[in-house]
Amino acid sequence: MDNGDRDKKLLETKPPVDPFNQIWESSRTNDYSWGYPAVVWAGVGVLIALSLIRHNVLRRILKVIAIGGLVMTATQWSSSEIEEKWRIRAEWADTHPAEMTEQGYEALTVDGANRTLGPLIYGFQAGLIFVGVAAVLFVIRLAIRKQPMKPLVEAPPEIETEVATDLHTSDNPYHPPADSA
């Protein structure tokens, strides 16, 4: 049996695929799908970079501003992704009315809440991620700051006297001359 016969048998044994379901699933990944994850990862990077600022008040103000802006940006990207997904589905339904079923038309009209609540949910999720990262970075900063510092080790008196008595007899031309007072 050659490859052509095998492919024909495979096609005959597979159940027919609903084209609307294919469009439904494939529209989940579209031109705007990269935006939300990019904003989240960039936001984590921005929060880490802002953690390096030493001035406490400035660092905290900038983190609050960054979190607010990043949440709005993540919400906008998720909204664009969801709108594009629904645009692809509606466009396909408009151009292929013969292949649409009653359930397909219902799915296009009933799920309008996804357009409204989806971006809000994604924005809230991004906000939780950013606040969580900021809290973890705060705890790390506290842990580093609270580590006990090792006290400076003082030299024993015999080492100090050796250095002091050895100065006036040094042959090193870079040593200052010994006080002769």
C-alpha positions as CSV (number, residue, x, y, z in Angstrom):
1,M,0.0,0.0,0.0
2,D,1.5,3.3,-1.0
3,N,1.3,6.7,0.9
4,G,-1.6,7.9,-1.3
5,D,-3.8,5.0,-0.3
6,R,-2.9,5.3,3.3
7,D,-3.8,9.0,3.3
8,K,-7.1,8.3,1.7
9,K,-8.0,5.7,4.3
10,L,-7.1,8.1,7.1
11,L,-9.3,10.8,5.6
12,E,-12.1,8.4,5.2
13,T,-11.9,7.2,8.8
14,K,-11.7,10.6,10.5
15,P,-15.0,12.2,11.4
16,P,-15.8,15.4,9.5
17,V,-14.5,18.5,11.3
18,D,-16.8,21.4,11.8
19,P,-15.1,24.4,10.1
20,F,-16.6,26.9,12.6
21,N,-15.1,25.0,15.5
22,Q,-11.7,25.1,13.8
23,I,-12.1,28.9,13.4
24,W,-13.4,29.2,16.9
25,E,-10.2,27.5,18.3
26,S,-7.7,28.9,15.9
27,S,-8.9,32.5,16.6
28,R,-7.8,32.2,20.2
29,T,-4.2,32.8,19.0
30,N,-4.1,36.0,16.8
31,D,-2.0,39.0,16.0
32,Y,-2.5,40.5,19.5
33,S,-1.8,37.3,21.5
34,W,1.8,38.2,22.2
35,G,1.0,41.6,23.8
36,Y,-0.4,40.5,27.2
37,P,2.5,38.1,28.1
38,A,5.0,40.7,26.9
39,V,3.5,43.4,29.1
40,V,3.5,41.0,32.1
41,W,7.2,40.0,31.6
42,A,8.3,43.5,30.9
43,G,6.4,44.6,34.0
44,V,8.2,42.1,36.1
45,G,11.5,43.4,34.7
46,V,10.5,47.0,35.4
47,L,9.6,46.2,39.0
48,I,13.0,44.5,39.5
49,A,14.8,47.5,38.0
50,L,12.9,49.9,40.2
51,S,13.9,47.8,43.2
52,L,17.5,49.0,42.7
53,I,16.6,52.6,43.5
54,R,18.0,53.4,47.0
55,H,15.6,56.3,47.8
56,N,12.7,54.7,49.6
57,V,10.0,57.3,48.8
58,L,11.0,57.6,45.2
59,R,11.2,53.9,44.7
60,R,7.7,53.3,46.2
61,I,6.1,56.1,44.2
62,L,7.6,54.9,40.9
63,K,6.5,51.3,41.7
64,V,2.9,52.4,42.3
65,I,2.9,54.4,39.1
66,A,4.5,51.5,37.1
67,I,2.0,49.0,38.5
68,G,-0.9,51.3,37.5
69,G,0.4,51.9,34.0
70,L,1.3,48.3,33.5
71,V,-2.2,47.1,34.6
72,M,-3.8,49.5,32.2
73,T,-1.5,48.4,29.4
74,A,-2.1,44.7,30.1
75,T,-5.9,45.4,30.1
76,Q,-5.7,47.2,26.8
77,W,-3.6,44.4,25.2
78,S,-6.0,41.7,26.4
79,S,-8.9,43.7,25.1
80,S,-7.3,44.0,21.7
81,E,-6.7,40.2,21.7
82,I,-10.3,39.4,22.6
83,E,-11.7,41.9,20.1
84,E,-9.6,40.4,17.4
85,K,-10.6,36.9,18.3
86,W,-14.3,37.9,18.0
87,R,-13.7,39.9,14.8
88,I,-12.1,36.8,13.2
89,R,-15.0,34.6,14.2
90,A,-17.7,37.1,13.0
91,E,-15.9,37.7,9.8
92,W,-15.7,34.0,9.0
93,A,-19.4,33.6,9.9
94,D,-20.3,36.5,7.6
95,T,-18.3,35.0,4.7
96,H,-19.5,31.4,5.2
97,P,-23.2,31.6,6.1
98,A,-23.9,28.2,4.5
99,E,-21.5,26.4,6.9
100,M,-22.9,28.1,10.0
101,T,-25.3,26.3,12.3
102,E,-27.8,27.7,14.8
103,Q,-25.4,26.9,17.6
104,G,-22.6,28.8,15.9
105,Y,-24.8,31.9,15.6
106,E,-25.8,31.6,19.2
107,A,-22.2,31.3,20.3
108,L,-21.4,34.5,18.4
109,T,-24.1,36.5,20.1
110,V,-24.4,35.0,23.6
111,D,-20.8,35.2,24.6
112,G,-20.6,39.0,24.5
113,A,-19.8,39.1,28.2
114,N,-16.3,37.8,27.2
115,R,-15.7,41.1,25.4
116,T,-16.6,43.1,28.5
117,L,-15.3,40.9,31.4
118,G,-12.4,39.3,29.7
119,P,-10.1,42.4,29.7
120,L,-11.1,43.2,33.3
121,I,-10.2,39.8,34.4
122,Y,-6.9,39.8,32.6
123,G,-6.2,43.3,34.0
124,F,-7.0,42.2,37.5
125,Q,-4.8,39.1,37.0
126,A,-1.9,41.3,35.8
127,G,-2.4,43.6,38.8
128,L,-2.2,40.6,41.2
129,I,1.0,39.5,39.4
130,F,2.6,42.9,39.7
131,V,1.6,43.5,43.3
132,G,2.8,40.0,44.2
133,V,6.2,40.6,42.5
134,A,6.5,44.0,44.3
135,A,5.7,42.3,47.6
136,V,8.3,39.6,47.1
137,L,10.9,42.2,46.1
138,F,10.0,44.1,49.3
139,V,10.5,41.0,51.4
140,I,13.8,40.3,49.7
141,R,14.9,43.9,50.4
142,L,13.9,43.6,54.1
143,A,15.7,40.2,54.4
144,I,18.9,41.7,52.9
145,R,18.7,44.8,55.1
146,K,18.1,42.8,58.3
147,Q,21.1,40.5,57.8
148,P,23.6,41.1,60.7
149,M,26.7,42.8,59.6
150,K,29.9,41.3,60.8
151,P,31.8,43.7,63.1
152,L,35.1,45.0,61.9
153,V,38.0,43.0,63.4
154,E,40.4,45.1,65.3
155,A,44.1,44.4,65.1
156,P,45.8,43.1,68.3
157,P,48.0,45.7,70.0
158,E,51.2,43.8,69.2
159,I,50.6,44.1,65.4
160,E,50.0,47.9,65.8
161,T,53.2,48.3,67.8
162,E,55.2,46.4,65.2
163,V,54.0,48.6,62.5
164,A,54.6,51.7,64.5
165,T,58.1,50.7,65.6
166,D,59.0,49.4,62.2
167,L,58.3,52.7,60.4
168,H,61.4,54.6,61.4
169,T,63.8,51.8,60.3
170,S,62.1,51.1,57.0
171,D,64.3,51.0,53.9
172,N,61.2,51.7,51.7
173,P,61.6,55.1,50.1
174,Y,57.8,55.4,49.9
175,H,57.3,55.3,53.7
176,P,57.0,58.8,55.3
177,P,59.9,59.7,57.6
178,A,59.4,58.8,61.2
179,D,58.5,61.6,63.6
180,S,61.5,62.4,65.7
181,A,59.7,64.2,68.5
